[in-house]
Amino acid sequence: MKLFTGVFFTLFIMMNFSFGVYTKYINDFKFDNIENFEFSNVTFIEGGGLELARDYETIFTSPSMVWSLEKSGKGFLAGTGEKANLYLIEGNKNTQVFSSSNHVLFSDIQTMGDRVYLSALPRSTLFILDSAFHLAKTQNFSNQYIWNIIPAEKGYFILTGSPAEIYYFNEKDSLEWHIPIKGEENLLKGILIDQELYFIGDGNVLYKLNKEGKKQVSVKAVLSLDNNIADFIYYKNKIYLITSMKETKKAAQAQSENKTTDDDITSGMKNSSSEKRSRNGGKSSLYSYDLNGNVETLFEKNNFHFISLSGSGESIIVGCDKNAQYFEISLSGEKKSLSSLGVGRFVKFITLRNKNYALLLDPSRIIQLKDTFAKEGYFESSPFDTGNISIWGRPSVESVILPSTGISLFTRSGASDSTSLWDEWQTAKDTIYSDPNSFLQYRAVFFSDGKNTPLFKSVVIPYIQKNHAPRIEKINFNVNNANFIRVSWDAYEEDKDLLFYNIYLSMREKEWVKLNEKPLEENTFDIVKDNFPEGKYRIKIMADDSRSNPDHEAKTSFKTSDLFTIDNNPPAIGALSIKKTGENTIVAGFDVTDSLSPLIEASYSLNGGKWIKFLPLNGMFDSKTEKFEVIINHSPCYYLQFKVMDAFGNYETKGLWVE
């Protein structure tokens, strides 16, 4: 691909005349939302773009879960789950050398001298094999789980779960002592540092084992973190720890091998303290801890679950639980990146003879991470929604292409966010051939010789859209003010263009009078009633998007209202009649007529007091002419006044003295 030295905002020249020339751009590339992207063998560099990830080699695949790994001569020993098999891996040859039908999983392997130590669970057993993988000795434990075997200077430690205990065996495989660890369900991992044992359980505490004599030991908590510790390593004279926001199910407490499955182990055996995890949320974090007690937070991330740790060169590697993703954080803090092996999830890292190996599930396999670059990889963006049918312009890429490396760009488009019905991927070197559509997605494919990597910083894809005419959807009138009529309207602009309006008034349909002197930006206008004679009128609203489009591309539309009335004169109250029906009672009657508008309210007042409302004789206001009668109980003499109002707020009053 051609090398671009900057981000070029290239305008698309070939235009259809029904499309505007105002170009928009797709340019969305952020480290913050990387969990939403699909990628393989590619590394996201925080603040720096994309490059090829580390190369790797798959050294073993298995239909069953791979849980443990150890060097053996020129090959490896791998322990699997579901049927608890031990495999010898030598080149392309994999040989089953030991198995136990009474167990589900080989959780750890250690070679010490000419013997192989193999822990099995549940109903935990330590198998000791000779150099030919024949069973030499068996040690049974009352604990349900054995999680870790740690070689020591003159023996080895065993970390167990349910209950959590530490065992120490001498070099003759004889038990010298054991100690329970209160507050923990499982002891998951231990590291010997200067012949002192540091270990973690399934809580948030790092422990240290203190030896006060040959058989006198005690445990000290040296560090407590905000979340449960998922893994820790000792690297370059410091302890590194990760905590994970992930919640896990409680461990399956199987009563027989038929009730314990591979799924039980992976979903919960390693951490049976789900009640603890459910109380701990927030971010997943990476910490450093020196043996003097100083703690530093090196890295935090939302939406990722940290699973396992390793060190490589001047970096710490953190494996995650989906898409075989791992973070790499430089110890100087200058570079943070995220890579993916495509599919799978990390179980754990294992470092053997200064080389990093990863155990993964879905599919189950063992890989070796290398220091060279992958020879190919890809990154796939999320679909971009432009909102309307778009024509795509020439893509502009900012990248660094080194010798024997390259990047190829592909695109595809569709009418909805469901990619299953989209076009096929098409190359997009200088031109995007994907059909005009509302959605677009791009894929960057990387390749190299393994010695160097290309660097992809950003891509800008210009596009233009058809200019749609605006729409006036509804015209409303508010006539409740005596001085003016407020006209408002609802407008819709599919392209989000800036609209302005003109408003016209007509009494005879064809003779339109423009009411506004300057174009309106708001969708309301007040018509002063006294400025026009009484009568029936229509309003026409004209919408125009020319402020967002050139003259030859601008669109207009209009809508005409139903008839409405301008009424400036009050109703006419006819002669008032008085009929005496009692000593202090009268019945007052009158007729009211309005020339244009229906009547809406009538009321009376005695001696200038409060107005009291009453209805017409027929029980409702439903006409421009109404008859009224009202019974008045009041001792003479008094002044009786009537007020009647029409729908436009015009009103008339009339009164008389009652003696």
N, C-alpha and C positions, 0 to 999 in steps of 0.2 A: 504494500500500500504506500502511496505517496506520503512523505513526511511533511506534516504541518508544524510550523514553529509557534503558532499561536492559535487562539480561537477566532475563527473567521466567521463573521455574520454575513453569509452569502445570500443575496437576494435572488429569488427565483424569477427569471426573466420571462419565460414562456407562460403567458397568462391567457386564460379564457376571459372574454370581456364581461362575463357575468360574475367574475371574481374581483374583489378589491385588491389594491396593490399594497395594503398595509400588512406587512409580514409579521407573523408570530413565530416563536421559537420553542422547540423542545430542548431543554437543557436541565436535566435533573440527575445529579450524581453526587450523593452524599454518603459519608461513612456512617452517619447516624441511623440510617434505615436499612443497613445491609442485611438484616434478617429477612427482608422481604424479597431479596433477589435470588435467582437461581444461577449457580456457577460451579465450575469444576476445574481443579488444577490451576486456579487463579487466586491471587492474593490481593486483598484490599489493603492499601496503605493509608492509614489515617492522615488526611490532609494532602495526600500525594498521588492518588489514582490507583490504577490496577497494573499488576505485572504477573508473570507466571509464578506459580508456587514451587515449593520444593518438589523434586522428583521423588518417587517412591517405588518400591518393588514389593509385590505380593509374594510372600514366601510360603504361605500355607492357606488353604481354604478348607472349610468344613461345614457340613450341614448342621452340626451341633455348635453350641456356643464354645468359643475358645476363651479360657479364663486365665491360664497361667503359661509362662514361657521361661525357659532357662537354656543357656548354652550347654552344649554337650559335644566335646571334641571339635570336629569341623562342622557340626550341625547344631540342631536345636531339639529340645524336648518341649512338647506342647501338651497341656492338659485341657480336656474338653468337658462339657457338661452334658446332661441328659442321660448319658450312659457311662460317664466317668472313664474315658479312655485316655491313655498316654501314647503319644506319637513321637517317633524319632524322625526328624526332618533332615535329610541330607541331600542338598541340591534339589532336583526335581522328584526325588523319591521320598515317599512318606510311608512309614511302617508303624503299625500298631504294636507296641512292645509290652504293654501292660494294661489291664482293665480290672474293674471291680463292679460286679453286677449288683452288689449290695449298697452302692453309693450313687449319687447323682452327679457329683462334681468333684474334679481335682482342683482345689482352690489355690495351691501353691506348689512350686517345685524348687528345690535347692540341691546343688551338687556340692558335697563336702568330701574331699579326698576321693576315694574310689567308690563312693556310695551316692545313691540318689534318694533324697528325702521327699516324700510325696504325701500331701495332706488331702484327705477326702472328707466329704460331708454329704448329707447330715449323718447322725450317729457317728460322730467324728472318729477318724482313724488316721494314724501316721504310719505309712508304709515305708520301710527302709529296703531299698533294692541294691543289689550288687552291680558291678560294672556291666554285667550281661543282662541286667534288668530282671533278674530272678529275685523273688521275695526272700529277704534275709531275716527280717524281723517286723513285727506288727506291734504298735502301741495304740491301745484304745483309750478314749477319753470320755468322761461323763458329760462333757459339754456337747451341745448340738453342732457347733460349727468350729472348725479351725480355719483361720483366715490368713495367717502369715507365719512363715518360718524365717528366723533371722540368724544367720551364722554368727558366732562369737569366737573369741580367741581360743577358748578351750571347751567349746560346746555350742549350744544353740538355744534360742528362745522360741517359744510357741505362743502365739496370740490367738485366743479363742473367743467365742460368743455363746450366749445363752447357757450358762452365765459367762460374764466377761472375766477372764483370768489370764495371768501370765505364768507359763511353765518354763523352767530352765533344766535342760538336760546336759550332762557332761559329754565329753568326747567318746565315752563308752556307751552312750545312749541310755544312761541311767538317770532317772529323775532325781535332782538334788533339792529342789524346792518349787513351790508355786504360791501365788498370791492373788486373791480376788481384787477386782477394781470396782469400787462402789460407784453408783451413779451412771454406769454404762451398761448397755445391753450386749454390745459387740466391741471387740478390739480389732481394728481393721488393718493397721499397718504400723510397723516399727522400723526405725533406722538406728544403727549403731554409729555413734559419733565419738571418736576417741574412747572406744570401749564403754561408752555410756549410752543406754537405751532411751531413745525418745519415741513416743508412740501416740496414736490417736485412736479414739473410739468413734461412735456414731453421734457424738455430741459436738460441742464447740470448744473443747479444751485440748491443748497440747500438754502431754505429761512427760515426766522424766523419772526414770527408775534410779533410786539411790541405793547403793550397796553399802551396808554398814558392817558387813562381815561375810563369811562364806555363805551363811544361810540366813542372814538378817538383811532384809530389804524393805524399803518403803517407797512410796510413790508421792511425787510432788507435781502439782499443777503449775506449769511455768507460763502459760499463756491462755487467755480466754478471749474469744472473738464473738462478734455480734450474731453470726450465723454458724450453722454446723460445718465442720471442716470436712471437705470431700477428699482431699489428698494433700500430701506434703512430701518434699524432697530436701536433701542436703546438697547444695551446689555452690561451689566457689566460696566456701567458708560461711555460708548463711543457710538458714532454713527458709524455704519458700512454702507457703500454704495457700490453698484456695478454699473459699466458702461458696456454696451454691444456693441460689434461691429455690432450687427444685424441691418439690415435695415428693416423697415416696410412700408407697403403701407399707403397712406393717408386714413384717416377714411372715411368710407362710410357716406355720408350726405343724409340719407334716408328721403324722404318726406312722406312716409306712412309705415305702418307695413309690407305691401306686398313687399316693396323694401329693408327692413332691415332684414338680416338673421343672423344666428349664425356665419356663416363664415365671414360676414362683421365685426362683433365685434372682433373675434379672430385675424383677419388679420390686423386690423388697428384702431379700435375705441379707444383702450387704448392709442395709440400714433399716433396722426394725423399729426405729424410734420416730414413727410418723407423727406422733403427738408433738414431739419437740419441733419437727420441721414445720408443722402447720402454724406454729406461733412465730416462726422466723421468716420474714419476707424480704422485700427490698432487692438490692442488686447482688449479683455474683461478684466476688472480689478476689484479688491476688495480693498477698502480703509478703513482706520479707521480715525475718526475725533473726537477729544475731544472738550469739550465745551470752551476750551481756544484758539481754532483756530489751533491746530497742526494737520497736515495731514500726513498720512503714507500709502504708497502703500504696501499691504500685499501679493498680489498674482496677477499674470497676465497669460493669456493663449490665444494662437492663436487657431483658428478653432473651438471655442466654443462660444455660445451666452449665457450670463448670464441673467437669468430671474427673480429669486426671492431669498430672503435671510431669514435665520433663525439662531438662536443660540441654542447650545446644550452643556451643560457642559462647557468644556474649548475649544470649537470649534465653528467656524462659518460654516454654511452649505449654499452652493450656488447651486440652482437648474438650470438646463440647458434645452435647448429646443428640445432635441432629445434623444430617447432611455431611457427616464426617468432617465437621468444621473444627478448626483450631486457631487460637490466637497465638501470635508470637510477639513478645514484648521485650525490647532490648533492655538490658540492665541499666543502661545510661538514661533510659526514658526517651530517647530521641526518636524511636521508631516503634509504632504499634501497627500490627497488621492482622488480617483475618484471612485464612485460606480454607479451601474445601477439597476433599478427596472425592466429591461427587455424591456418594450415597453412603449410608451407614451411620453408626454412632459409636463414639469412643467408649470402651470399657475401661481401659487403663493404658498408660505408657509403661514400658519396661526398658531400662537402660542396661545393656549388656556389652561389656568391653568397649565403652565409650561410644556405642552406637544406639540410636533410638529406634525402638520398635513400638508399634501401636497395635492393640488388640481391639477389633471392631465387631459390631453386630449388624445384622440386616444389610448385607450378608455378613456371615461370620468369617473373619479372615485375620491373618497376621501380616502387617506391612512393615517394611523398614523405610524410615524417612532418610533421605540422602541430602547431601550438601549442594548438589547440582540442581538445576532448574528442570521442571517438567518440559517435555518437548512440545506439548500442545495443551490447550485449555480453552475455556470459553466463559463468557459472562453474558447473562440474559437479563435485560431490563424488565421492570414491571411494565404492563401496558399503559400507554399514555392516552388519556381521554381529552381530545381537543374540543369536544362539545358539539361539533358539527362536521359535515363532510369537508374534508381538507385535501388539498393538492400539495404534495411533498416537494420540497426544493432540494438543492444539492447539499449533502451533509458535509460539515466541517469538523475535522478531528484534530485535537491537540494530542500529540504523541511523540515519543522518542523511540526511534527504530535503530537498533544497533546491528552490526553485521550478523548475518545468518539468523535474523529474527524478523517477525512481521506480524501485522494485525489485519484481519479481513472483517469487514462490516457487512451484516445482513439485516434485512428488515422484513416484516410482514404486517399486514393491516387487516382490520375487520370492522364490522358494523356494531358489535357489542363487546362487552368485556369478557365474554366467554370465548377463549381462543380455539375451542374445538371446531368452530366453523370458519376459521380464518383462512386466508391465502397461505400458500407454502412460503418458506423462507426464500428470499431472493437476494443476490449479491447487490451491494450498494456502494461500490467504490467511488464513483463520481456522480451517479444518478440513482435516485430511489425509484425502483420499478414497481413497487407495491401499489395497488390500486388506490385511488382516492377513497377515503373512509374516515370514520370518526375516531378510530383507535389505531395506534401505531406502537410497535415494539421493535427494539433492535437487539442484535446479538453481536458481540465482538469476539472473534475467534483468534487466539494467540498461537504462535508457533515459534520454535527456536531450535538451536542445536544442543541445548542443555547447558552451554557455557555462559550465555548471556540471556537476557530477557527483554522484550519490548516493554515500554511503559505507556499505558493508556491513561490520559489525564481527563479528557472530556470529549463529548460530541455535541454539536449543535445542529439541529435539524430544523430548517425553516419550513413554514407552511403558510398557505393562504386559503381563505374560505369564501364560499359563495356569500354575497351580500344579500340577505333576506330583507324584504320590505317590512317595516314596522307595522304593528296592528293596534288599532283602537278597539278595545273589546267591549267597553260599556261607558255610557254617558249618564251622569247622575245630576239631579237638580235638588237644591235645598232652597225652599221658598219661605222659610220660617222667619226671615228678617224682613221688616217692613220697608227697608230702604233699598235692598239689592237681592238679586237671585244669584246664589253661588253655584257655578257649573264646575263639575269635576269629572275626570275620565280615567279609565284604567287602560294603560298602554303596555304592550309586550314587544321586546326587541330580541330576537333570537341570537343575534350576533353580539349582544351587549354593547351596541353602539350608543353614543350620546345622541339623544333626540331633542329636537325643539319643535314647538307647536304654533299654529296659527288658528284663531277661532273666528268663525263667520256666523252672521245672523241673517235670517231671511223671513219675510212675511209671505212672499209670493213664490217661494221655491227657487225661482231663477234669479232673483235680485238679491245677491249675497253681499252683505256689508261686513268688511273686516273690522273687528273690534279692537285688536291689540296693535299698538304702534310698533313695538319691537317683538321679535320672536320670543315665545314663552319657553322657559326651561322647567317650570313647575306645571303640574297637571291640574291646576285650578284657575278659575277666573270669575270675577264678580261683575255681573251686569247691573248697572244702576237703573232701577225701574223707571224713574222719572225722566230718563233720557229718551224713552221710546213711548209711542202711543199705545193704548190698550189694544190687545189683539192676540191672535194665535201665531206662534213663531216656531221655527226650527233652528237648531244649532248644528253647525258642521265643524268638526275638529280635523285639522290637517297635521299629520306627523311627518317629520323630515329627518333623515339621518345624514345629511350632507356634511355635517361637522366631522364625521368619522370616515367619510369616503370622498374621493374626488368627484367632481361635478358629473362626469359621464357614468359614474357607478352609483351615485346616490339614489336612494329609493324613497318614495313618498306613498302615503296611504291616507284615507280619510274615512270618517264615519259620520252619518247624519242622524240626528236625534229624532225621536218621536215629537209630535206637536206639544208645545207647552204654552202657557198663558202668561202674558204680562198684564196685570190688573192693578191700576193705580187708584181706582175710585171705590169708595166704601159702599156697602149695601144701603138700600133705601128702606127706611122704616115707615110703614104706613100710619094711618090715623090710629090713635090709641083709644080704646073703648074701656069704660069702667062700669061694672055691674056690682051693686051692693047686695051681698047675700047674708049679711048678719050685722050686729051692732058694730063690730070692729073688723069685719071681713069683707073683702072685695075680690072680684075676679077681673084681672086686667087682660085684654086681648089686643093683638095687632098682627099684621102681615109684614113680611120682609122679603125683598127681592134684590138680587145682585145680577148685573148684566152679563158677567163673564165667569165668575167663580162660584163654586158651591159654598154654602155657609157652613161654619164649623163650630161656632160657639155663641151662646147667648147668656146674659146675666143681668141681674137687677141690683139696685142699691137704694137704701132708704136713708134719706137725709145726708147723703154724701159718705155713707159708711162703706163697709166691706161689700165687695161684689159677690153675689151669690148666683151660681150657675144653675140653669134649668134647660130642659129639653123641649123640642117642638111637640105639637099635639100628636104627631105620629110616632113619637118615641125615639127618633134618631135624626141626625143631620145627614140627608142624602140628596139634597137638591139645591138649586140656586134660589128657590122660592119656598118659604116655610111659613106655617101658621103657628102662633104662640098663644097660650093662655097660662096665667100664673095666679095662684091664690095668695093674697097678702093678708096676714093677720096683724093689724096694728091700729092703735087708737088714733083717730084724727087729732090734729092736723099734721101732715107730713108730706115730704117731697119724694116722689117715686120716679126713678130714672132707669132706663133700659139701655143696654149696649149689646150690639150684634157685630160679629167679626167674620170675614170671609177667609178663604184658604190662603190668601196672600198677606194676611195680617192687616188688611184695611178694615176699619171699624166705624160705625155710626152710633151716636147716642141720641136719645130723645126722652123727655120726661114731662111730668105734670104734678100739680098740687092736688092732694086728696084731702078734702075737708069733711 
